[in-house]
Amino acid sequence: MTQAASGRTKIPTKSPQAARAGVGRPPGNKGHAGRSPRPFVGGISRAATRGDDRPVIELEFGITVYPARQAGDRWRAVWYENGQRQQCESVKEGRLAAELEKVTERLEADAPNMKGTGAELIAHYLDPDRLPVERRWSRKHAHTQRRLCERFAAPVIDAVTCQDIKTLHTQQIVNAAPTAGEGARAAGMISALVTAGIEGGYLTNPRLAKVHWQAAGRPLPAAQVTVAGESALWVDPAEIPADYDIGKLGQALAAGRHGNRDELMANTAAYSGLRWGELAALVIGQVDTAARVIAVDRKVIEVAGHLYTEAPKGRKNRKTIYPRVTPDGYPLAERLAARIEQARAEQAAGANPLGLIFPSPQGKLWRSSNFNRNVLKRAFLAAGWRDTASNGTWTWHSLRHVFCTTALFAWKLDATDVSCMAGHANVRTTLLMYVGTTAGVLDRARQATE
């Protein structure tokens, strides 16, 4: 029997078993002398089981090929996939072999969902039931991932069969983002989508996730200069307001519409470590004024214009402490206790139904956009935190950095304790953000070279 033509399609179907004695390749079809009738190298030939003498070819993973009886007949293959009998056929054996290459890929990877579309892959990725309860996304993260999928992924792969999704597609998805920041978020979404697709049997190639945003003729973002040897998490001291600056912001807030309440809000943020959403959701029952302890077990988030309360970041409840008096002399414990009594009276009168420590003017949860526009914008300008063009280094989140650095370097607390009170993922995060690795480099080098 002659060798198959070199240009013909072949699939990697070499069987690990030796061919049975006396069983050879089936004879060529009449009228096609001088060439092999099929490209299924490595398959094992046997007689059909339905009473005729037609040979069949057994391939790996339970695929059985039925050659054409004569010129013009169809080649057919059958196999079981996802518990169901499947088949395909073609007039030309080369076309059938090409189709079976995809079948073999699915069967080898045990990934029957590869026959689905990109739209099905996206639906699987966004399905909350694919994750155990303790690992499910927050409402805000789920909204962000849905937005990224609808805006960037769906237009590219919705109608593409999962098995035909290539790196070209995932790169196109990420490049569709208009900015580097949005591109980074799209790349993160693609990475998670590919992981979910592989786990769910929709994809097999992890290289689909190895893409990043490309400028493609668009202006590059401004270069971000970092300190050699320092972590990307490092918070430069210049990004952290001093105690005096907190006092100036507090005074500017006190001169505003809500007076002392907003001043108290800023000082509580700066010396308890509460994030904005945790502070906006803070209610009477969370504060133990005798022990000066705040139980952080909720936050408010805004998703698509709606406000929701849910567990804190990372679904980690924690407790933190606040000082009697701040380093700048503000009587935080006294003022917070007085505000709690005031909030109780408001709740009893129906003006503050939730018992919020820092409610909006309507006695409801603050929206961060409204707070920034109606309260912070004027106070930042008055305190010198912003110029008339709204440019400045410090933000509301800078107050959280004040708590962490004060606890570490003024109160001399252990980094492990600060990590717990701040709600960091682990103590390493705290160290990388505030202690750094390059402090004292020149002093050590100078001593070594004396």
N, C-alpha and C positions, 0 to 999 in steps of 0.2 A: 504494500500500500504506500502510495507516495505521501510526502509531507504536505501539510496544509499550506496554502499560499501565504507568503510572508505578510501581505497587506491585509489579511482578513482579521476580523475582530475576534479576540479571545478573552476568556474570563479565567481567573485563577481558581481552577476547580480540581487541582491535583488531589487525588484521594490518598490518604495515609495508608490505606490497605493495599496489599498486593493484588493484582488482578487474578481472578480465579482461573485455574487450569482449564484450558480448552475453550476459553471465552475470548474472542478477539473482537476487533472493531467490525461493525457491520459492513457488508459489501457496498460499493458505490452504487448509486442509482443508474439505471440504464440510460444510455445517451449522455452520460457525464464521465466517460472514462478519462483517466489521466489526472484526476484531482480528487481531493478528499471531499466527501459530501457534507462535512460539518466541522466547525471549529471548536467543539467541546472536548478539548484535550484533557486527559486525566479521568474522564468519566468511565464508568464500568458498564459494559454492554451486557444485556440479558434479554431473554426472550420475553415477549409480551405475555401477560397472564390471562388473556381473554380468548385463547384458543387458536390465534393465528401465529404465524412464524415471524411476524414483524419484530425486529429488534428494537429495544428501547435503551436509553442511556440514563444511568443513575449518577447524578452529581451530588456534591456535598449539600448538607443542610436539607436533605429530603426532597430535592428537586429532581423530577423525572422528565426527560425529554423524549417525545415521540417524533422520530424523523418522518419526513414526507415519504409516502409509499412510492411515488413516482413524480416525474417532472411536472410542476404546476400544482402539486398538492401543498398543503400547509404544514409547517412544522409547529408542534404544540408542546408546551411545558406545563406541568402541574406541580403544586406544592401546597403545604399548609402554612398559613400565616395568621397569627393572632387567633388560633383555634378554628379557622375557617379554610376550606379548600379554595385555592386560587388557581387561575390558569391564564396563560397568554399564548398567542400564536402569531405566526407570520409566514408569508410565502417564502421569504428568504431566511436561511439559517443564520446569516450574519446579523440581521436585525433582531432575531430572537435572542441571539447571544448577547447583544448589547442590552436588551431589556433585562435579561437574567443577571447581568452585572449589577444592576440596581437591586434586584431581588436578593441576590447574594449578600450585598452590603447590608440590607435591612435585617436579613435572617441572622447574619453573623453577629450583628450588634444587638439583636433582639429589640429592634426599634420599628415596630409596625406603624407608628404614627408618622413616620417620614413620608407617607403617602398623602398626608394632610397638607393644607395650605398654610402660608404664612399667617393668615388671619386666624387660623385655629391655634397656631403656635402662640400668637400674641394673646389670644383669649385664655390659653392655658397659663401663660405667665402672669396674667392679671387676676386669675382666679384665686381668691383668698383660701379656698379649701385645699390648695396644693401644699400648703405649709401647716405644720402643727400650730395649735393655738398660741403657744408661748413664743413662736417665732413670726407670727403674722405682722404685716406692716402696720404702721400707724396710719391713721386716716389721711394725714397730710402727705406722707410718703406714697401711699397708694394713689392719691390724686396726682402727684407729680409724675409717677411712672405712667399712669394712664395718659396724661397730657403728652409726654415724650413719645409714647407709642403711637398715639393718634396723629401727632404732628410730623414725626420723622420716619417711623418704622412702617406704618401701615401703607403709605403711598408707594413704598418701594417693594415690599414683600407680600402684601395682602393676597395677591393672586398667584404667587409663586409657590410651587410644590416644595415642601420643606427639604426634600432630598436634592432639590436643584438650587437651594440657597448657597451662594458662594461668598467668599470674602469680598468680592466686588460689590455685592449687595450691602453688606454690613458697613463697608467703607463709605458707600454712597449715603447711607442713613446718617452716619456721624457727620459727614461733610455738609449735609443739608442744614446743620445748625448755623445760625448767623454769626455767632460770636464764639470765642475760645471757651468762655465759661459755660455756655450752653452746649458746646461741643463736648466738653468734659463730662457734663451730665448725660448727654446722649451716649457717650462711650461707656459710662458706668451702667446705663440701662442695657446696652447691647451685651456687656459682659454678663450681667445677671440673666438676661434673656437666653443667651446661649447655654449657660449652666442649667437653667430650668429646662431648656429644650433637650439637652443631653439626658438629664435625669428622667424626663417624661417620654423619651423614645421618639422625639421629633427630629433630633439632630444627632450627629455623631462626631463632628469635626470641631474640636476646641479652638482651632486657629481662627474660626469665625469671629472670636472675641478680640483678636489681636489687632485692633484698629484704633486710630486716634484722629482727632480733628486736624484737618489740613487747611492752611490758609487759602490755598487755591486762588491766588491773586488778590485776596482781600487784605486790608491793612492788618499787620500783626499787632497784638496787644502790647502795651508798654511793658518793657522788660522789668521783671521783678528781681531786684538785687537782694541776695541773701548773704548771710555770714558764712564763710567757709567753715565746715565742720559742725555747723549748727543744724538742729532738726528743723524740718519745715513747720513744725508746730510752735516753734519758739516765738514768744510774744516779746518784742523789743520793749525795754522800759519806756521808750518814748511814746509807746502806744497806751501807756497806763497813766491816768491822771494822778496827781499828787493829792494828799489830803486837803490841802488848801484849795485846789481846783474843785474838789467835791463840795467844799463849803461855798464857793462862789456860785456853783450851779444851784445848790440848795437855796441860796438867797434869791437868785433870779427866779426860781420856781415859786418861792414864797410870795413874790411880788405879783404873781399871776392870778388867774381867775379862781383857782382852787386853793391858793394860799398855802397854809402849813401842811395840808394833806400831800401836795405834790413834793414839797421839800422832804417830808417824811418818806415818801415813796423812793426818792433818789438815795437817801441815806440807808434805807433798808436794803435796797439793791446792792449798794456799795459795800455793806458790812455784814451781809448774810449770805451772799452768793447766789441769790435766786435769779433765775433767768426771767426775761420779760413775761413769757406766758405763765410761769409759775407765780409771779408777783401779781399779775392781773387777775388770776384765779384765787388768790389767797383769801380765805374766809376766817371768821372769828375762831372757830374750833381748831384751827391748825396751829394757833399760837399759844404756847404755855408761858405766860408773862412771869410767873414765879421762877421758872428755871431758865428763862430767856432762850427757849428752844422753839424752832419752827419745824413742824412735820410737813415735808414736801411730798404730797401724794397726788397732786393734780396740776394740770396746766390748761390754758385755753389756747386753741389754735383756730386759724381762719382758713377755711377751704372753700374755694369758689364762692366767696361772699358770705358764707355761713360760719358762725362761731360754734365750736364744740369744746367740751371739757373732756379730758382723758388723762391717762397716767403720764407721769413725767417722762422726759427723754430716756429712751432705752428701757421703758417700763420698770424703772428702778425707783422705788420709794426711798426716801432718806430723811435724815434729820440734820439740821444745822443750828448754829448758835449765833447770837448777835451780842455786841458789847453793851454795857450800860451807857458808856459815853464813847463817841467816836474819837479818833486821834485829833480831829479838828475842834473838839469840844461840844459837839452836838449831843444832847441828852436822849439818845435813841430809845433806850428802854422805857423811860418815862413818857416820851411822846407816843410810842407805840401802844402802851397800856391805855393812855387817854383816848387814842383813836379807836381802840377796840370797844371801849365803853360807849363812845359816840356811835359806832357802827351798830351796837346792840340796840340803842335807842332808835336809830333809823330803821332797823329791821322791825322793831315792835310797832313803829308808826306806819309801816308799809312802804317807806321810801327806798328801802334797800332790802328787797325780799331775800336775796341770797346771803346776806350778812357779809358782803365783801368789804375787805379792809380798804381797798382802793377802787371804788366803783366809778363808772362814768357819771357825767352830770345827770343822767337819767336814772341812776341807781342800778345800772346793768354792767355787764362785762365790757371793758374797754376794747376797742379795735386798735391795733397798733398804728394803723395809718392815721386814724383820727387823733390819737394821742400825739403822734409826731407832728402832725400839721397844726393842731390847736394849742398844744402845750410846749413841746420841746423846741420847735423851730424858733420861737421868740426867746425862750430861756437860753438856748445854746448861743444865740447872738449876743444876748446881754452878758452872759458869763465869759465870753471870749472863746467859746468852744468852736464857733463857726465865724466866718467872715460874712460880708454882705452877699457874697456869691454862693453861700452855703458850703464852702470848702473848709475842711478841718480834719484833724486826725482822730479825735475822740468821738465815740458813739455811745448810745445807752449801754451796749454790751461791754464797753470799757469798764463800767462799774463792777462787773463780775470779776474782771482782772484785778481790780482794787482789792476785793475780798481775799482772793487767793494769795496775792503778794503780801497783804497785811498779815494774814494768818501765818504765812511761812516765815516772814522776816521781822515783823513787829511783835507778834504774839508768840513766835518761836514754836509753833506747833509742828508736829511730825508730818512729813509729806503724806504718809498713809492716812492720817486723820483728815487732812485737808482734802485729799482725794475723795474720801467718803462724804464729807459735808458738801463738797462742790458737785458731787454726782458725776465725776469723771469715770471713764471706762475702767481705768486702773491707775495705780500710783505712778506708773511709767509715764502716762499722759501728763500728769501733774508736773513731774520732774522735767520733761521735755519742754513743756510750755513756759515754766517760770524759773527753773533752776538753770537750765541750759547746760552746755558742755564746754563752752569756750571761755567762761569767766576765769580770769587769772592766768590765761595762757602766757601773756607777756611777762608777768611776774615770775612764773615758773621758768620760762626760757632765760630770763635775765640772770636768775640765781644759778642756773645750770652753766651759764657761760661766763661767770665771774672769773 
